[in-house]
Amino acid sequence: ECFGEENSVKVSAGSTMLVDKAINIVKSIIEQAEENSEDLALANFESLILSFIRYSAHLVSSEAVAIKGKVCLLIVTLMSKREYITFGNEVQFRFNALKNIAEWTSDFASNLQDDKSATGGNEELDELCMRAISVLLKNLPLAKIKRDKVTAQERDDLNKREFVKYFHFLSKYLAKSQAKIT
């Protein structure tokens, strides 16, 4: 059982193993999408993958980095095969995944705390997160993100702020990476 009452996350060794194995299975299925595209049209990958993301966000064990990395690779695979996948709301899925995965990077973690968490400071996870973030952002039409009870002007302003936030986030990471190289 990974989720409890009111969809709260219940982390346990068994649930973590289940999520880890399920990620591998879903990734394998998506990798074969060209051959099985008719069957995949019936699957709801959005809610399943967002559940993986939600569960992984609560992990603080030694396995957290590996599982979050697998989720990032799953996102990259999913987006590379998205023409074979049926989405209920692709824009909302990508936006939700983007917000959550950005929080797994060491830059985000270092803004929240001084010491390094189970995921903070891990360059390999940072790289996998950036790969996932870049495929999620590629051609993401922010104007189509659902915004409740806002005017058209307020929606445009919110969309511009979202774009600027992720642009600065990626620019900062690229500058940090370039500084490490030189």
C-alpha positions as a printed Julia matrix, in Angstrom:
182×3 Matrix{Float64}:
   0.0    0.0     0.0
   1.7    3.21   -1.21
  -1.12   5.61   -0.48
  -3.39   5.91    2.53
  -6.48   7.85    3.41
  -7.07  11.02    1.4
  -4.26   9.95   -0.96
  -1.52  10.51    1.66
   1.79   8.84    0.87
   2.72   5.81    3.01
   6.44   5.1     2.66
   7.58   1.59    3.56
  10.26  -0.8     2.35
   7.66  -2.92    0.56
   6.0    0.07   -1.1
   9.37   1.43   -2.18
  10.27  -1.92   -3.75
   6.89  -2.03   -5.51
   7.32   1.5    -6.91
  10.88   0.71   -8.01
   9.78  -2.41   -9.89
   6.69  -0.7   -11.33
   8.84   2.14  -12.71
  11.04  -0.41  -14.49
   8.01  -2.23  -15.93
   6.28   0.94  -17.15
   9.52   2.21  -18.71
   9.97  -1.11  -20.51
   6.4   -0.99  -21.82
   6.8    2.59  -23.06
  10.13   1.77  -24.74
   8.27  -0.8   -26.86
   5.53   1.7   -27.73
   5.99   1.46  -31.49
   5.08  -2.21  -31.47
   2.18  -1.96  -29.0
   0.78   1.48  -29.75
  -2.85   0.32  -29.99
  -2.75  -1.17  -26.5
  -0.98   1.87  -25.05
  -3.77   4.17  -26.2
  -5.96   2.61  -23.5
  -3.45   3.02  -20.66
  -3.51   5.97  -18.26
   0.17   6.68  -17.76
  -0.41  10.21  -16.47
  -1.88   9.32  -13.09
   0.47   6.35  -12.65
   3.61   8.4   -13.31
   2.4   11.32  -11.19
   1.85   8.77   -8.4
   5.45   7.58   -8.83
   6.59  11.2    -8.61
   4.51  11.87   -5.5
   5.76   8.73   -3.77
   9.39   9.4    -4.73
   9.19  12.95   -3.38
   8.59  11.51    0.1
  11.59   9.18    0.04
  14.52  10.03    2.28
  16.2    6.62    2.33
  19.41   5.66    0.6
  17.27   4.44   -2.32
  15.73   7.88   -2.89
  18.36   9.07   -5.36
  18.21   5.89   -7.43
  14.41   5.82   -7.58
  14.13   9.53   -8.4
  16.71   8.99  -11.14
  14.61   6.14  -12.54
  11.53   8.39  -12.52
  13.47  11.02  -14.46
  14.55   8.43  -17.04
  10.95   7.24  -17.26
   9.84  10.82  -18.02
  12.5   11.13  -20.73
  11.36   7.83  -22.26
   7.68   8.79  -22.03
   8.23  12.12  -23.74
  10.32  10.51  -26.5
   7.42   8.16  -27.25
   4.58  10.59  -26.6
   3.16  10.23  -30.1
   2.17   6.67  -29.12
   0.72   7.63  -25.72
  -2.77   8.95  -25.08
  -2.84  11.79  -22.58
  -5.95  13.06  -20.83
  -4.28  16.45  -20.37
  -0.66  16.4   -21.51
   0.0   20.05  -20.68
  -1.22  19.7   -17.1
   0.71  16.42  -16.68
   3.93  17.99  -17.93
   3.48  21.05  -15.75
   2.81  18.97  -12.61
   5.77  16.68  -13.3
   7.98  19.69  -13.99
   7.12  21.41  -10.7
   7.85  18.27   -8.69
  11.05  17.18  -10.42
  12.55  20.67  -10.13
  12.31  20.22   -6.36
  14.59  17.17   -6.51
  17.63  19.15   -7.68
  20.4   20.11   -5.29
  19.86  23.8    -6.03
  16.28  23.59   -4.84
  17.24  21.46   -1.82
  20.03  23.87   -0.87
  17.53  26.74   -0.86
  15.46  24.83    1.7
  18.24  23.67    4.02
  21.93  24.12    4.68
  22.93  20.48    4.97
  22.7   17.99    2.12
  19.6   15.82    2.19
  19.26  12.33    0.75
  18.95  13.9    -2.69
  20.68  17.26   -2.28
  24.16  17.61   -3.72
  23.93  14.6    -5.99
  25.28  15.61   -9.4
  24.02  12.47  -11.15
  20.46  13.08   -9.95
  20.79  16.76  -10.9
  21.76  15.73  -14.42
  18.84  13.29  -14.71
  16.46  15.92  -13.35
  17.7   18.45  -15.9
  17.18  15.95  -18.71
  13.62  15.32  -17.53
  12.96  19.04  -17.03
  14.24  19.86  -20.5
  12.0   17.29  -22.22
   9.02  18.42  -20.16
   9.64  22.07  -21.06
  10.27  21.43  -24.75
   7.33  22.99  -26.62
   5.27  23.21  -23.42
   2.5   25.71  -24.17
   2.22  27.5   -20.81
  -0.79  29.38  -22.13
  -2.8   26.15  -22.0
  -2.2   25.48  -18.3
  -5.46  25.54  -16.38
  -5.74  28.49  -14.03
  -8.78  28.66  -11.79
 -10.71  31.91  -11.35
  -8.32  34.33  -13.04
  -8.79  36.89  -15.77
  -7.06  36.55  -19.13
  -4.51  39.2   -18.14
  -3.78  37.5   -14.8
  -3.38  34.15  -16.61
  -0.93  35.72  -19.06
   1.04  37.26  -16.18
   1.16  33.93  -14.33
   2.3   32.14  -17.48
   5.06  34.69  -18.06
   6.23  34.3   -14.45
   6.29  30.5   -14.85
   8.37  30.8   -18.02
  10.81  33.24  -16.41
  11.1   31.03  -13.3
  12.07  27.94  -15.29
  14.28  29.93  -17.66
  16.23  31.32  -14.68
  16.32  27.89  -13.07
  17.87  26.3   -16.17
  20.2   29.26  -16.77
  21.47  29.04  -13.21
  22.1   25.32  -13.55
  23.92  25.76  -16.88
  26.11  28.51  -15.4
  26.89  26.29  -12.4
  27.76  23.37  -14.68
  29.95  25.51  -16.88
  31.8   26.84  -13.82
  32.55  23.23  -12.74
  33.98  22.42  -16.17
  36.35  25.39  -16.31
